[in-house]
Every structure is written in C-alpha cells, then in structure tokens.
Amino acid sequence: MADKIYSQLDRKIRRPIRLLHLQAGLPDMPLLCDLENTSLEESPDYEALSYVWGAADGPKTDISIKKERKLFQFPVLPNLRSALLQLRKTDEDRTIWIDALCINQADNAERSLQVPMMGDIYRSAQRVIIWLGEEAERSDLAMRFIQRITDLHQFDLAIKDELCTWEWYALSRLMNRSWFTRRWVVQELALARDAKVYCGADEVEWSSFADAATLFGQKIEDVAQLFKRSTEFSNDVDIFGETQALGALRLIDALNWSFRRSDDGQVLEGLVSLETLVTSLNVFETQDPRDCIYAVMDIAEDFQDMALEKLSGLHLKEPGSTLYPALQVNYALSFEEIATGFVAFCIKSSASLDIFCRPWAPTDYYYSAQNSLYSRRLPSWVCTLEDSVFEIRRDGRHVRKRGDSLVGTPGRPIYQASKGFPVIPFKFESGSHFQSMGAEEMALFPTDEMSEHDLAARVQLRGIRIGTVGSLGSRAMEGIIPRDWFSMAKWNKRHGPAPEAFWRTLVADRGASGNKNPPSWYRRAFEFELSDSGKGDVAVQRIVQFGKSSMTREFFRRVQSVIWNRRFVITDMGAFGLVPAITKEGDSIMILQGLSVPVVVRRLRWSYWLVGECYIHGAMDGLKSRLQHETIDEKAMGPSLGGPSLGSPGLGGLRNVVEIVNLR
C-alpha cells in the first residue's frame, strides 16, 4: 500500500518533506486527505501534530488518501483518526504535518532521513497542535478549570474550596494523559512557535495549560488536604501519587532547564548534554526503543557541537558492521548497537563512567512487540529502566519504586569516590583490538565484532576492590526501615546516642537536596522520633505524615528517598552501606576509575556482572587508603561480559586482556 500512496522524496533538494492536506467536511463525512511533496526551503504554511500513536498492534481504521485522481485506503490507529475528525474544518482544508502519514514508516532509509529533520519541521510550523485524546475522565471540566485558575485570585480560592475536588481530580487525570509520557513531545513543544492543547472538543493555549499545571504542582500538598477531608474520594491524601514524577510537571520542568529562550519564547540554544536529556527524561516513553536517544539528539547542547569526525573510532563502514556506530539516526541498526554507542559517546564527552549507573535504556520486555530489535542481551553497564526511581502504573499514577540515584545529574556528581585514583596503564597483548572511549583511558571497548559466544558487548575497566558484601539486611520495602537494620547497627533499643555511621548511612550522608552535607540536627531528629519506639519495623511514610515534629518529618522524608528498595549492608571491612536489592553475600564492592560512586559487582566464571551503584560510608569522597595493586590472572577471567551477569551484560573482564586492580 505504501508504494501506491507515497511518491519518492527528492533527495537532490534540501530538506524535503511531505505535507498532508486534510480536506474540509462535515462531522459525519468520511475523512479525505492528499499528500504533497515539498521542501522546508519553500517555507510552506502548515501546522504540526503532536500526539500519541497508541499500541502499534491495535485496531486500525481506514482513511481515504487521494493520489492522481485515485482514492486509496490507508489504515490509521484510533487516536490519530479521532484527532483528524476533531481537527477537520467544515469550510476550508487544513494543512498538517503528521509523522505517521507524512513519513513512509515502511521505508527505513526515509525514516533515517526524515527523523533528523523533525526539529526543523516543528520549528518551522505555524503552530503545534497538541492532541491529548478524546474527552474522558471529566476532561471537559478540567479544560474549563484551567481558564479559571490562571486567574490567581480564583486559584487561591480554589485550593481551599472543598467544592472543587472534582475539578482538581479531573486536572490531575488530564496531566496524566499518555501524551505527557511521550519523549518526542519535549522536542516538538520546545521548538514550537505557538502551541495549542486540544482534548475532545475543548481547546486551550499551551501557555495557559503550563501555568495551571505549574501552579497545581506548587500547591499540591494544600490541594491534597481537600481530598483528605473528602469521603467521596475515600479520604485519600496520596491520590496524586509522587508529584515530582508527574508527566506534565516533568515536561514543563524539562522545558525550563533544557533551553535558553529569547524574549518571545523562541529556543536559542540547548543548555544540556545528550546524556542529561536521555537520562533525565527516562519517564518519557517511545514507540521504538531507538527513539529514546533519537528523540532528543537534535536539541542536545553537545551533540550538534561535537563534530562526528572527532569520533572517528565510532564511524561505520557499513550499517551494523561494528558495535560502536557514530550517533547518527540509522534505523538499520539494532537497539543494542545504538545503546552501546551512546554509552561510549557519554564516556568520551563527559570523561566519566557515571552513565553506567543512570537508568535510561528500555528493556526488551518493555517493547515486547519489537523483540526483534534486541539482537542480544544488553550489557549490564547499559543501565535499564528496571532501575529507574519512578514508574508509571496502569492507572497513570507515577510512584516511587527505588531510592534516588547516587550519581546525580551529568556534570554535577554528588560524590567523588574515585578521586585520587592511581594512574594504572592498560596492558595489551599482541592482537588485542580496543578503542579508548574516555579521558585518560578510563574505559576501553573492543573494536572487532563480537563472536558467537559473546552474549553482550564488552568493556575493559580499571577498578579497586574496597570490600566484600558480608551481612545483608532485609529490603526496605516502600521505604520502611526493617527491624534487622537496627540490630545489625547495634542500636536495638533505639535509646541513647545513635551510631554516627548508621544515621548518616540512612541519609547517604547528604541533606534534603542530596547535594550538601547533612545538617547537624539530623542526628537529634533521628533519636527524638525513634526514642522508645519498640523493636519492630519503622513505617517511615507514617512518620513523614504524622511525625512528632516538622524537623523529624523532613529527616525521614530524606531517609525514605534514599533507602527505598535498597538493603543495609556491613562489608567484610566493617563498613556500613546501602546496596541494590538484588545484592548477594560475597559480591564485591569496587571503585572504578571515572565513576563517582562505588558499585557492587558479581564474579562469574569468565567475567563480572554489574549489580549496581551503592553507598559505602567512608568511601564516597576519594581513595584515602594505601593501595596495593594486583593484576588478576587472565586465566581466571574469561571471554566477555554478557548475559545474566557481566558475562551476560558485563563489566570488567575481557578475554585475555583484563587487568583489575584490587585493594588487599
């Protein structure tokens, strides 16, 4: 069907595109469209649609597309059809750019040509149309409420008015629409000259929507009190879930910190790196896993500035011929190839290995309909969304599923665990082929193709073992402090001075922001709240809501954000710490050159598996101990890092060339 509808784009002209002409019609008339080949160089007048595709394998309905006086039926997904019906005018045609129709999705070469142009396409559009979907969950009420609360006097009244609970609830549901979880919208909205939000038959300017959502976020705790008093909503004070992970607020926040704008709101330049965009926007989804990178490449500060010739070690001879392609849009590559190349790019551009611990990569079960994109298991140093801090439940609520990341945001590390790392040169055997990807050769990647025995891509690193996992406490389910943590720390009675290392470990030795040292009163708050509290588990959430003091509530809010779904550990060296839930006794704790936090690794037969980041008290701000170097015997290290370990995904060991430095 595609070959009948699409005329080949002329690649001899600059910036060729297609536009869809949506012909005028009454509401009960069939949809009729035609496509036009043109170029952005001709400055055509058009609008651009920003919407959610929906499940690729969902039911489709045909629309009519006219070409050379013939009508062809073209299947579209329900959400797009609804948008076209709503946007169609009765008295004149409407010209719109729509990715599903204006790009031949069956032609990977054309997709690879058009996707890098999408920034220009949205930038050049007269208006970006944001389609949130059909009316549902009282969205009509929410759209009218937006107009009301952007009057600040009315806003102050509404946050105290118990008659407004349904309006606030409807607004929260609207802010949880799937459009706000789509990664492409960051670029589409950031580059828009003008934008308008449509939901069913209602519409509102994006600026009004953004202001209303931001005001709601600022006063959400006050609004939540209305629901605490509402029997109609089961007195549910947590009805909105985790505020900081709401898709609408995350999107608005991302637009604020990602770009520098002119006085009229136009984007002048990107302010953050590709690594920052990909890892900070991990709550935003894509239909195609490769688009988790492609969707933000055009707006990254460093990507356009870094000439590809500087990455000559990453260039492809032909698609798929190496594991580390240049980061250019190419839908002929598997997700694993792109993911591995992205990690290498981040290491080189940031001179840091922290990307190993930043969740960003979709997992294969997440894109179960596209498993063919996963040629092999991802390496464990490609950190997947299984380790993300928040998740989106089926009801649209964003909820916490683990403690905050310890590595911080790119360029702003919280700790400096590898500070003072000794200079240890890599040693190569004859015939070894590796490409340095980091400053001072922090990481080396193989430049030859993987053998059929390799389950995942390999990387060679330098590290120092600072301990082994000894005693392990229970998992901190939903931020609860398990009772066995207190016995391990020898503070069973919870009376008298708390062990310094214990309370500092619970807050990862940082204050509420996560960036500064903890205030001196933290210890007092810990002891005051838990004094004579018995020997059971500590329900932190209850303390956060009903604690004895506002200061104890603040302290335990920090505890909750750190320990959630982690385990307390005492190493063989006697150090306290927090480790991933899947850690096992006997796992090694290492500091890797270029990584700002220690990591837990698991020895396999041939290599190591990266379990995840960890907090080890006393080891977070630089190597201070006297180090003794030991090169691991190559016979003890095997082929690769691959599969369910670093032999399945991997970290550390490579065939015949591994040098790991241990602390004895």
WOVEN-V932246 format. One record per run of one state. SS is the DSSP state (H for helix, E for strand, - for the rest). FROM is the first residue (numbers start at 1). TO is the last residue. If there is no record, write none. Layout:
ss = {SS | SS}
from = {FROM | FROM}
to = {TO | TO}
//
This chain:
ss = {- | H | - | E | - | E | H | - | E | - | E | - | E | H | - | E | - | H | - | H | - | E | - | H | - | H | - | H | - | H | E | - | H | - | E | - | E | H | - | H | - | H | - | H | - | H | E | - | E | - | H | - | E | - | H | - | H | - | H | - | H | - | H | - | E | - | H | - | E | H | - | E | - | E | - | E | - | E | - | E | - | H | - | E | - | E | - | E | - | H | - | E | - | H | - | H | - | H | - | E | - | H | - | H | - | E | - | E | - | E | - | E | - | E | - | E | - | H | - | E | - | E | - | E | -}
from = {1 | 2 | 6 | 16 | 23 | 32 | 40 | 43 | 47 | 51 | 60 | 68 | 70 | 78 | 88 | 94 | 98 | 99 | 103 | 108 | 125 | 127 | 132 | 139 | 150 | 152 | 159 | 162 | 176 | 178 | 182 | 183 | 184 | 191 | 195 | 200 | 202 | 206 | 219 | 220 | 229 | 231 | 234 | 243 | 246 | 247 | 259 | 262 | 267 | 271 | 274 | 281 | 285 | 286 | 291 | 298 | 301 | 306 | 308 | 315 | 335 | 351 | 354 | 358 | 361 | 362 | 368 | 374 | 384 | 385 | 388 | 390 | 393 | 398 | 401 | 409 | 410 | 412 | 413 | 434 | 437 | 439 | 442 | 443 | 447 | 459 | 462 | 463 | 476 | 477 | 480 | 481 | 482 | 483 | 489 | 500 | 507 | 522 | 531 | 538 | 539 | 540 | 547 | 550 | 564 | 566 | 572 | 576 | 581 | 588 | 593 | 599 | 604 | 608 | 614 | 615 | 617 | 634 | 637 | 642 | 644 | 647 | 650 | 651 | 652}
to = {1 | 5 | 15 | 22 | 31 | 39 | 42 | 46 | 50 | 59 | 67 | 69 | 77 | 87 | 93 | 97 | 98 | 102 | 107 | 124 | 126 | 131 | 138 | 149 | 151 | 158 | 161 | 175 | 177 | 181 | 182 | 183 | 190 | 194 | 199 | 201 | 205 | 218 | 219 | 228 | 230 | 233 | 242 | 245 | 246 | 258 | 261 | 266 | 270 | 273 | 280 | 284 | 285 | 290 | 297 | 300 | 305 | 307 | 314 | 334 | 350 | 353 | 357 | 360 | 361 | 367 | 373 | 383 | 384 | 387 | 389 | 392 | 397 | 400 | 408 | 409 | 411 | 412 | 433 | 436 | 438 | 441 | 442 | 446 | 458 | 461 | 462 | 475 | 476 | 479 | 480 | 481 | 482 | 488 | 499 | 506 | 521 | 530 | 537 | 538 | 539 | 546 | 549 | 563 | 565 | 571 | 575 | 580 | 587 | 592 | 598 | 603 | 607 | 613 | 614 | 616 | 633 | 636 | 641 | 643 | 646 | 649 | 650 | 651 | 664}
//
